[in-house]
């Protein structure tokens, strides 16, 4: 039984457009950092319950900034959550 599931031919114009699009993405995503596979495995994953907790924590910390130590930047936490919301769709 022969399976030929992929038959893809991309014209040169399409390849050039794809390359241009990737260059645009790379130029706009300069703030991203590369993590090693070990670093990615060690990261805490954020599921539905932990995301709800983080959202509630941002809300509580925004209303009560004195709860955390002075060197904790609540604005950075809020910015990260906003970035997550912007990138998710």
trRosetta pair geometry for C-beta under 8 A, 3 or more apart (Angstrom, degrees):
i j d omega theta_ij theta_ji phi_ij phi_ji
4 7 6.3 44 151 -55 105 102
10 14 4.6 -121 -170 85 91 127
10 15 5.3 108 129 -56 121 89
10 18 7.7 -18 -173 -7 146 141
11 14 5.0 97 58 6 75 101
11 15 7.3 -142 99 -3 40 88
12 15 5.6 -55 -148 38 35 112
12 16 6.3 37 154 -20 67 105
13 16 5.7 -54 -149 36 30 112
13 17 6.4 30 153 -18 64 106
14 17 5.7 -54 -146 37 32 111
14 18 6.3 34 153 -20 66 105
15 18 5.6 -52 -146 36 31 113
15 19 6.3 33 154 -20 64 106
16 19 5.7 -53 -147 37 30 112
16 20 6.4 33 153 -19 64 105
17 20 5.7 -52 -148 36 32 113
17 21 6.4 33 153 -20 64 105
18 21 5.7 -55 -149 36 31 112
18 22 6.4 31 153 -18 65 105
19 22 5.8 -53 -148 36 31 111
19 23 6.5 34 152 -20 64 104
20 23 5.6 -54 -150 34 32 113
20 24 6.6 34 152 -20 65 102
21 24 5.7 -51 -151 33 34 112
21 25 6.5 35 151 -18 65 104
22 25 5.6 -51 -148 36 35 113
22 26 6.3 35 154 -19 66 105
23 26 5.7 -53 -145 37 31 112
23 27 6.3 30 156 -19 64 107
24 27 5.9 -58 -149 36 29 109
24 28 6.4 14 158 -8 65 111
25 28 6.1 -69 -147 44 28 101
25 29 5.8 1 165 0 69 120
26 29 6.2 -69 -130 49 24 96
26 30 7.6 65 161 -71 56 69
27 30 6.9 -11 -170 -46 31 103
29 32 4.8 7 162 -6 97 120
35 39 4.1 -127 -172 91 100 125
35 40 5.0 125 113 -56 126 84
35 43 7.7 7 -179 -39 164 128
36 39 4.7 98 51 5 76 102
36 40 7.1 -143 92 -4 41 86
37 40 5.7 -56 -148 37 34 112
37 41 6.4 35 155 -21 66 105
38 41 5.7 -54 -148 35 32 111
38 42 6.4 26 156 -16 65 110
39 42 5.9 -62 -148 39 31 109
39 43 6.9 46 152 -39 63 96
40 43 5.8 -39 -155 8 36 117
44 50 7.7 -145 149 -178 111 163
45 50 7.9 125 107 45 55 149
46 50 4.9 -129 -144 95 65 117
46 51 5.2 92 162 -67 106 83
46 54 6.8 -15 -143 -12 128 145
47 50 5.3 85 48 20 68 99
47 51 6.8 -124 101 -9 30 94
48 51 5.8 -58 -146 35 25 111
48 52 6.5 25 156 -18 62 105
49 52 5.8 -53 -151 34 32 111
49 53 6.5 33 150 -19 64 105
50 53 5.3 -49 -148 36 38 116
50 54 6.3 42 151 -22 67 102
51 54 5.6 -51 -147 35 34 112
51 55 6.4 35 153 -20 65 103
52 55 5.7 -52 -148 35 32 112
52 56 6.4 30 154 -16 64 106
53 56 5.8 -59 -150 39 30 109
53 57 6.2 34 151 -23 66 107
54 57 5.4 -52 -145 35 32 114
54 58 6.5 36 154 -21 64 101
54 81 6.7 178 138 -96 111 118
55 58 5.8 -49 -151 31 31 112
55 59 6.6 32 150 -18 62 105
55 81 6.8 135 -98 -152 67 141
56 59 5.5 -54 -152 36 35 114
56 60 6.2 31 153 -16 68 106
57 60 5.8 -55 -143 40 31 107
57 61 5.9 26 160 -14 67 111
57 77 7.7 -87 114 168 104 143
58 61 6.0 -59 -140 43 25 106
58 62 6.1 31 157 -25 62 108
58 74 7.7 133 -143 -168 64 88
58 77 5.7 -165 -105 130 92 110
58 78 5.6 126 -158 -91 117 71
58 81 5.5 -45 -70 -8 160 161
59 62 5.9 -56 -149 31 25 112
59 63 6.7 13 157 -9 61 108
60 63 6.0 -65 -153 42 30 104
60 64 6.0 -26 166 31 69 109
60 67 7.4 -1 138 11 98 162
61 64 6.5 -78 -128 66 27 72
61 65 6.5 64 172 -100 68 51
61 67 6.3 -112 -115 52 70 123
61 68 6.2 22 -136 -19 113 123
61 74 4.8 -168 141 -125 116 119
61 77 6.8 21 81 74 152 150
62 65 7.2 6 -145 -65 21 85
62 74 6.3 161 -83 164 56 132
62 78 6.7 80 -80 -78 114 129
64 67 4.8 58 123 -27 108 112
65 68 7.1 -61 -173 36 51 96
65 74 5.5 -108 -121 -3 93 153
68 72 3.9 -81 151 66 129 145
68 74 6.7 156 35 -62 143 97
69 72 5.1 104 62 -10 75 103
73 76 3.9 59 104 3 117 112
73 77 7.0 164 102 -11 67 81
74 77 5.5 -53 -155 35 41 115
74 78 6.3 41 149 -18 69 105
75 78 5.6 -54 -148 39 33 112
75 79 6.2 38 151 -23 66 106
76 79 5.4 -51 -144 36 32 114
76 80 6.4 35 154 -22 65 103
77 80 5.8 -52 -149 32 30 111
77 81 6.6 26 154 -14 62 106
78 81 5.9 -57 -150 38 31 109
78 82 6.3 33 152 -20 65 107
79 82 5.6 -55 -148 37 31 113
79 83 6.4 34 152 -21 65 104
80 83 5.6 -52 -149 34 32 112
80 84 6.5 37 151 -22 63 102
81 84 5.5 -46 -150 31 35 115
81 85 6.6 36 151 -17 63 103
82 85 5.7 -54 -151 36 33 112
82 86 6.3 32 151 -20 66 107
83 86 5.6 -55 -145 37 33 111
83 87 6.2 21 160 -11 67 110
84 87 6.2 -64 -143 42 26 101
84 88 6.2 40 159 -41 63 106
85 88 6.0 -43 -143 13 26 119
86 89 7.9 -62 -179 21 29 95
